[in-house]
Amino acid sequence: MSIADRTLACKECGASFVFSAREQEFYQSKGFENDPARCPECRTARKAGRRGSREMTEVTCAGCGVTTEVPFKPTGTKPVYCRDCFSARS
């Protein structure tokens, strides 16, 4: 059976998008029975919306003393490092 690119309409924004033969083969290999209903942009936006936004907390790096932001609220029981100091420790 030959698979060819198909043009579908996004149910979210109505834009046309290509459901490529390669994507169709991937869907078949995973056992997916339905075609994608949303364009890649709407799928990405939907996934980002489910994750929610991260609340950042401003902290002082325990290694170099620079002010940085982290995506969690430190408890104060462990040191918190900036990206550079954290990478250097790994």
N, C-alpha and C positions, 0 to 999 in steps of 0.2 A: 504494500500500500504506500503510495507516494504522498508525502506531506508537503504542502505549499504554504507560503505566508498567507495569512488572512488579515483583513482589516476589521476591527471590532469598534464598537462605540462604548465609551465609558459611561457607566450608569450614574456616576457622580457629577461629572462636568459636561458630559455629552461630546467630548472631543474624540476624534478617531485616532486609533493607535494600531500598530501592526503587531499581531500575534505571530511571531516568526516560526518557521519550521523547526528551528532548533529549540525554541521554547516549548513548542508542542511535543517534541520528542521528550524533553525533560518532564513535562506534565505527565506523559504516558508512563515514563519510567518510575515516577513516584506514585502512580496509581490514581492520580487526580482525574475525576470524571467531568468536571465542569471547566469551561473556559474562564479566563480571568474576566471579572466584571468591571474592573477599574483600570485606568491607564496607569503607567508606571509612576507618574507624578502624584496622582491621587492615592495610590498604594503607599508611597513613601510618606505622604502627609498623614495618612490614617495610622500608620505604624508609629509615627512620631507623636501623634495625639494620644495614643494608648499609653505611651511611656510617661507622659506628663513632663512638666518642666522640672529641672533640678534646682533646688534651692541651694545657693552657694553661701559658704560661711567664710568670713575674712579671718585669717589666723597669721601668726608670726612663725616663720620657719624655725624649728629647733636647731637646724644646722648652721644657717648663715644669718638668720635674723631678718630676712626680707619679709615684707608683707605679701601674702598670697591668698588665693581663695581655694577652698576644697569643697567637694560636693557632699559633705556630711557635717554633722555637728560633733566636734571632738568632745570626748568625755573628760579629758584631762589626765587620764591614767597612762597614756602613751604619747610619745613625742609625735609631732606632725611636721612634715617636711615639704618644702617647695618641690616642684617637678625636678629641678636639676639635682638637688640634694638627695631626693628619693632615688633617682636613676643612678647616682654615684654609689649609693649604698647597696644596690642590687648586684 
